[in-house]
Amino acid sequence: MARIPGRVRPRNRVRLNLERSLEMSQYKIALVAGSLRKDSYNRRLAAAVTKMAPPEFSFDPLRIDDLPLYNQDDDASSAAAVNRIKNQIRAADGLLFVTPEYNRSIPGVLKNAIDHASRPYGQSAWAGKPAGVLGASAGPAGTSMAQQHLRNILAYLDVPTMGQPEAFVRVDDNYFNAEGDITDARSKAFLQGWIIRYADWIRRFTGGH
Ligand SMILES: Cc1cc2nc3c(=O)[nH]c(=O)nc-3n(C[C@H](O)[C@H](O)[C@H](O)COP(=O)(O)O)c2cc1C
């Protein structure tokens, strides 16, 4: 059969589409939100920012609301939810933390999840996974103290965390529109730049796949 230049035969088209969709989700990121609240600003921020990520990045929320309270006595027989988050973290190419600040630190639910996935000793799921940190607050300090505490924990857990740019996002009820996008053009442009830098950070640690 003669080939018509510029046309792709159906079988090749299927293969091209398959290759393209594999390329599209080349980097799997575990998204760790520090708030369980239904209308959480931080979860809305995560949705708005990840929407602006390069197409080859996919973001899967790490479910942490069904984890038991961490108890070292349970290390020998971890709950199914604990094994689930550890498997998801291990399978991920990177991590994205988006957290509120509670009483000048990270929320207890986030610390609980971090502790669970760090144990038993020597079997941490976190080690070596590249990460980025974002946070939103209605307050003027914009989660800076919480983020600093989180960076301290991540350094101990051997999680290489992007240092710059930092993002302390000040939000109110008008920050997102009905579609969940960021309304302020400057803030949106800044966060668009942030997620591009984050993507480069992840690529650096995964050898560009
Ligand atoms: C227990 C608690 C402690 C808080 N402490 C702080 C704080 O230290 N700094 C701050 O900026 N906001 C603080 N806030 C306000 C949060 O920034 C605000 O509730 C925010 O909306 C929480 O994030 P979320 O919308 O993603 O749930 C606190 C809120 C709660 C419930």
The ligand as an SDF file (V2000), in Angstrom:
LIG
                    3D

 31 33  0  0  0  0  0  0  0  0999 V2000
   -5.9490   24.7400   65.3040 C   0  0  0  0  0  0  0  0  0  0  0  0
   -5.6640   25.9050   64.3770 C   0  0  0  0  0  0  0  0  0  0  0  0
   -4.5000   26.6420   64.5260 C   0  0  0  0  0  0  0  0  0  0  0  0
   -4.1980   27.6860   63.6350 C   0  0  0  0  0  0  0  0  0  0  0  0
   -3.0010   28.3460   63.7360 N   0  0  0  0  0  0  0  0  0  0  0  0
   -2.6240   29.2020   62.7660 C   0  0  0  0  0  0  0  0  0  0  0  0
   -1.2980   29.7160   62.7310 C   0  0  0  0  0  0  0  0  0  0  0  0
   -0.4730   29.4330   63.5620 O   0  0  0  0  0  0  0  0  0  0  0  0
   -0.9730   30.5370   61.6810 N   0  0  0  0  0  0  0  0  0  0  0  0
   -1.8690   30.8700   60.6960 C   0  0  0  0  0  0  0  0  0  0  0  0
   -1.5130   31.5900   59.7870 O   0  0  0  0  0  0  0  0  0  0  0  0
   -3.1350   30.4070   60.7240 N   0  0  0  0  0  0  0  0  0  0  0  0
   -3.5120   29.5730   61.7200 C   0  0  0  0  0  0  0  0  0  0  0  0
   -4.7860   29.0260   61.7150 N   0  0  0  0  0  0  0  0  0  0  0  0
   -5.7530   29.4630   60.6910 C   0  0  0  0  0  0  0  0  0  0  0  0
   -5.5740   28.6600   59.4250 C   0  0  0  0  0  0  0  0  0  0  0  0
   -4.6020   29.2910   58.6220 O   0  0  0  0  0  0  0  0  0  0  0  0
   -6.9060   28.6160   58.6720 C   0  0  0  0  0  0  0  0  0  0  0  0
   -7.8590   27.9380   59.4540 O   0  0  0  0  0  0  0  0  0  0  0  0
   -6.7540   27.9470   57.3310 C   0  0  0  0  0  0  0  0  0  0  0  0
   -7.9390   28.1540   56.6010 O   0  0  0  0  0  0  0  0  0  0  0  0
   -6.4870   26.4680   57.4700 C   0  0  0  0  0  0  0  0  0  0  0  0
   -6.1930   25.8940   56.2280 O   0  0  0  0  0  0  0  0  0  0  0  0
   -7.2720   25.1020   55.3430 P   0  0  0  0  0  0  0  0  0  0  0  0
   -8.2680   26.1330   54.8560 O   0  0  0  0  0  0  0  0  0  0  0  0
   -6.4860   24.5110   54.2450 O   0  0  0  0  0  0  0  0  0  0  0  0
   -7.9430   24.0870   56.2220 O   0  0  0  0  0  0  0  0  0  0  0  0
   -5.1060   28.0080   62.6070 C   0  0  0  0  0  0  0  0  0  0  0  0
   -6.3030   27.2780   62.4900 C   0  0  0  0  0  0  0  0  0  0  0  0
   -6.5710   26.2340   63.3520 C   0  0  0  0  0  0  0  0  0  0  0  0
   -7.8470   25.4150   63.1610 C   0  0  0  0  0  0  0  0  0  0  0  0
  1  2  1  0
  2  3  1  0
  2 30  2  0
  3  4  2  0
  4  5  1  0
  4 28  1  0
  5  6  2  0
  6  7  1  0
  6 13  1  0
  7  8  2  0
  7  9  1  0
  9 10  1  0
 10 11  2  0
 10 12  1  0
 12 13  2  0
 13 14  1  0
 14 15  1  0
 14 28  1  0
 15 16  1  0
 16 17  1  0
 16 18  1  0
 18 19  1  0
 18 20  1  0
 20 21  1  0
 20 22  1  0
 22 23  1  0
 23 24  1  0
 24 25  2  0
 24 26  1  0
 24 27  1  0
 28 29  2  0
 29 30  1  0
 30 31  1  0
M  END
$$$$
